[in-house]
Amino acid sequence: MDETEFWEIIDGARADAGGDPDEQADLVVDRLTRLDPEAVQDFARHFETRFRRAYRWDMWGAADIMLGGADEDAFSAWRCWLIGQGRRVFEGALHSDPDDLATLLEDFDEEADGYAEDLGYAADEAYEQLTGERLPDLDLEQPIKPEGEQLDFDDPDQVSARFPKLWQRFNG
């Protein structure tokens, strides 16, 4: 499975789920169980690589603003959700500036959006359904701490200066 196929599964499931993260995770599992176990491993590798690429202080700052606070668990679920928003949103936030999420995201429902932990387990579930075994270790390097310069999330002046668009949208 290449990167394009990975994003097609993510985007197609999101569209079919009407943006519901839990339904999207179920649809990804359904789509992955139609593939062979090797393709599911490839999907898992693509997902995990992106999940780890988003382990950055500036991304955590964006999550903190959007969620009204984000501990490590919330930040993990938010990164799964961010991947679930598709290639345009994910790459737009990572390659330009996480503050651009204020304009990249058309809608943000505080009750439903921002958390998609189940999406992070979709490949594991599909692999287990296909093989009866656990997904093998992907042998990807685990980051010890987020990349970049740490922000003081408790300092509204620092956070609003770093993320003016997100600050305005979610706190304005």
C-alpha positions in Angstrom: 0.0 0.0 0.0 1.4 3.4 -1.0 0.7 6.8 0.6 -2.1 7.6 -1.9 -4.0 4.4 -1.1 -3.6 5.1 2.7 -5.1 8.6 2.3 -7.9 7.2 0.0 -9.0 4.8 2.8 -8.8 7.6 5.4 -10.7 10.2 3.2 -13.2 7.7 1.9 -14.1 6.5 5.4 -14.4 10.1 6.7 -16.7 11.0 3.9 -18.9 7.9 4.3 -19.0 8.5 8.1 -20.2 12.0 7.7 -17.2 13.2 9.8 -18.1 11.0 12.8 -14.7 9.8 14.2 -16.1 6.6 15.8 -18.0 5.6 12.6 -14.9 6.5 10.5 -12.8 4.1 12.6 -15.3 1.3 12.1 -15.3 2.0 8.3 -11.5 1.9 8.2 -11.6 -1.5 9.9 -14.2 -2.7 7.4 -12.1 -1.5 4.5 -8.9 -3.0 5.8 -10.4 -6.4 6.4 -11.0 -6.6 2.6 -7.2 -6.4 2.1 -4.4 -8.9 2.8 -2.5 -8.8 6.1 0.5 -7.3 4.5 -1.5 -4.3 3.2 -2.9 -3.8 6.7 0.6 -3.7 8.1 1.5 -1.1 5.4 -1.5 0.9 6.5 -0.5 0.7 10.1 3.0 1.8 9.2 1.7 4.8 7.3 -0.6 5.7 10.2 2.0 5.3 12.8 4.6 7.3 10.9 2.2 10.3 10.6 1.2 9.9 14.3 4.8 10.2 15.3 5.5 13.1 12.8 2.7 15.1 14.6 4.4 14.6 18.0 5.6 18.2 18.1 5.1 20.9 20.7 3.5 23.2 18.2 1.0 20.6 17.3 0.3 20.0 21.0 -0.3 23.7 21.4 -2.9 23.6 18.6 -4.6 20.6 20.3 -4.5 22.4 23.6 -6.3 25.4 22.2 -8.8 23.4 20.2 -9.7 21.1 23.1 -9.6 23.6 25.8 -6.6 21.7 27.4 -4.8 18.6 26.3 -2.9 16.1 28.5 -0.8 13.4 26.9 -3.7 11.1 26.3 -5.9 13.8 24.8 -3.0 14.8 22.5 -2.6 11.2 21.3 -6.3 11.0 20.6 -6.2 14.4 18.9 -3.3 13.3 16.6 -5.4 10.3 15.5 -8.3 12.6 14.8 -6.0 15.0 12.9 -4.9 12.1 10.6 -8.5 11.2 10.2 -9.2 14.7 8.8 -7.3 13.6 5.7 -4.3 14.5 3.8 -5.1 18.1 3.0 -5.7 19.1 6.6 -3.0 16.9 8.1 -0.2 18.0 5.7 -1.4 21.6 5.7 -1.0 21.7 9.5 2.3 19.9 9.5 4.0 21.5 6.6 2.9 25.1 7.0 1.8 26.0 10.5 -0.5 24.3 13.0 -2.2 27.7 13.4 -3.5 27.2 9.9 -5.9 24.6 11.3 -8.1 27.6 12.1 -8.8 27.9 8.4 -8.1 24.4 7.2 -11.0 23.0 9.3 -14.4 24.2 8.1 -16.3 22.8 11.1 -15.3 21.8 14.5 -17.9 20.2 16.8 -16.5 20.4 20.3 -18.7 17.5 21.3 -17.5 15.1 18.6 -14.3 16.4 17.1 -10.8 16.3 18.4 -10.8 12.7 19.7 -10.4 9.7 17.5 -8.4 7.2 19.6 -10.3 4.2 17.9 -8.9 5.3 14.5 -5.4 4.6 16.0 -6.4 1.0 16.6 -8.1 0.3 13.3 -5.2 -1.5 11.7 -4.7 -3.6 14.9 -8.3 -4.6 14.9 -8.4 -5.4 11.2 -5.2 -7.5 11.3 -6.5 -9.5 14.2 -9.8 -10.1 12.4 -7.9 -11.3 9.3 -5.2 -13.5 11.0 -6.4 -14.2 14.6 -3.0 -12.7 15.7 -1.8 -9.4 17.0 -0.3 -6.9 14.5 3.4 -7.4 14.6 5.7 -4.7 15.9 6.3 -2.1 13.2 9.9 -1.4 14.4 9.5 2.3 14.2 11.5 4.6 16.4 9.6 6.0 19.4 10.2 9.7 20.0 11.2 10.4 23.7 9.7 13.9 23.8 7.9 16.1 21.3 9.9 17.8 18.6 10.5 21.6 18.8 10.4 24.2 21.4 8.1 23.6 24.4 5.4 26.2 25.0 3.9 27.2 28.3 0.3 26.2 27.7 -0.7 28.0 30.9 0.5 31.4 29.5 -2.3 32.8 27.4 -0.1 35.6 26.1 2.5 33.2 24.8 -0.1 30.8 23.4 -2.2 33.6 21.7 1.0 35.1 20.2 2.1 31.8 18.8 -1.4 30.7 17.5 -3.3 33.9 16.8 -5.8 32.4 14.3 -6.6 29.4 16.5 -6.7 31.6 19.6 -9.2 33.9 17.9 -11.4 31.0 16.6 -11.5 29.0 19.8 -11.2 31.7 22.5 -12.5 34.8 20.7 
